[in-house]
Amino acid sequence: MQTLLPAQAGIHDGMPDHELAAAAEKMRTDPTVQVSRVLLETLKALAPTATPEQAEIIARALISYLVSISEATEDDVLPLLNTLRQVALQRYEDQDT
């Protein structure tokens, strides 16, 4: 989710400062982004102590979210989740060093 939101706002490496500021402001005021952040924080809080049944609910909510805010189809979900997993693992590894 954290990766998709900036990308959907057009934020990318190498953006000129004025374009980055405009895109960041658009994200700050966008209702979809605001609701997405609430969902993200909720899922992050619930996930560490989730039972297997709750983890399944969280996973289904994440998949539904990804499909609803992106142009992803259900066929895109597994590759998209794999990409997100790889990003998360890389961040985790970076924290250990």
C-alpha positions as CSV (number, residue, x, y, z in Angstrom):
1,M,0.0,0.0,0.0
2,Q,2.8,2.4,0.9
3,T,4.4,1.7,-2.4
4,L,1.3,2.0,-4.5
5,L,0.0,5.3,-3.2
6,P,2.9,7.4,-4.3
7,A,3.1,5.6,-7.6
8,Q,-0.6,6.3,-8.3
9,A,0.0,10.0,-7.6
10,G,2.8,9.9,-10.2
11,I,5.6,10.2,-7.7
12,H,8.8,8.6,-8.9
13,D,12.6,8.9,-8.4
14,G,14.1,11.8,-10.2
15,M,11.1,14.1,-10.2
16,P,11.8,17.8,-10.3
17,D,11.2,19.4,-6.9
18,H,8.2,21.4,-8.0
19,E,6.4,18.4,-9.5
20,L,7.2,16.3,-6.4
21,A,5.8,19.0,-4.1
22,A,2.6,19.3,-6.2
23,A,2.1,15.5,-6.2
24,A,2.7,15.3,-2.5
25,E,0.2,18.0,-1.9
26,K,-2.3,16.2,-4.1
27,M,-1.7,13.0,-2.0
28,R,-2.1,14.9,1.3
29,T,-5.6,16.1,0.3
30,D,-6.9,13.1,-1.6
31,P,-9.7,11.3,0.3
32,T,-8.7,7.9,-1.2
33,V,-5.2,8.4,0.1
34,Q,-6.4,9.4,3.5
35,V,-8.7,6.4,3.9
36,S,-6.0,4.2,2.5
37,R,-3.6,5.4,5.3
38,V,-6.2,4.6,7.9
39,L,-6.7,1.1,6.5
40,L,-2.9,0.6,6.3
41,E,-2.4,1.6,9.9
42,T,-5.2,-0.6,11.1
43,L,-3.9,-3.6,9.2
44,K,-0.4,-3.0,10.5
45,A,-1.7,-2.9,14.0
46,L,-3.8,-6.1,13.7
47,A,-1.3,-8.2,11.7
48,P,1.3,-9.0,14.4
49,T,-1.2,-10.7,16.7
50,A,-3.7,-12.0,14.2
51,T,-4.9,-15.6,14.4
52,P,-4.8,-17.6,11.2
53,E,-8.5,-16.7,10.6
54,Q,-7.9,-13.1,11.2
55,A,-4.8,-13.2,8.9
56,E,-6.9,-14.5,6.2
57,I,-9.4,-11.6,6.6
58,I,-6.5,-9.2,6.5
59,A,-5.1,-10.8,3.4
60,R,-8.5,-10.7,1.6
61,A,-8.9,-7.0,2.6
62,L,-5.5,-6.2,1.2
63,I,-6.2,-8.0,-2.0
64,S,-9.6,-6.3,-2.4
65,Y,-7.9,-3.0,-1.7
66,L,-5.2,-3.5,-4.3
67,V,-7.7,-4.4,-7.0
68,S,-10.0,-1.5,-6.1
69,I,-7.4,1.3,-6.1
70,S,-5.3,0.1,-9.0
71,E,-5.9,-1.1,-12.5
72,A,-5.1,-4.6,-11.3
73,T,-7.3,-7.5,-12.2
74,E,-7.6,-10.6,-10.1
75,D,-4.9,-12.2,-12.4
76,D,-2.5,-9.5,-11.4
77,V,-2.9,-10.0,-7.6
78,L,-0.4,-12.7,-7.0
79,P,2.4,-11.0,-9.0
80,L,1.6,-7.8,-7.3
81,L,1.6,-9.4,-3.9
82,N,5.0,-11.0,-4.7
83,T,6.4,-7.6,-5.7
84,L,5.1,-6.1,-2.4
85,R,6.6,-9.0,-0.5
86,Q,10.0,-8.5,-2.1
87,V,9.9,-4.8,-1.2
88,A,8.9,-5.6,2.4
89,L,11.7,-8.2,2.7
90,Q,14.2,-5.8,1.3
91,R,13.2,-3.1,3.8
92,Y,13.4,-5.7,6.6
93,E,16.9,-6.7,5.5
94,D,18.0,-3.1,5.3
95,Q,16.9,-2.5,8.9
96,D,19.1,-5.4,10.0
97,T,22.3,-3.8,8.5
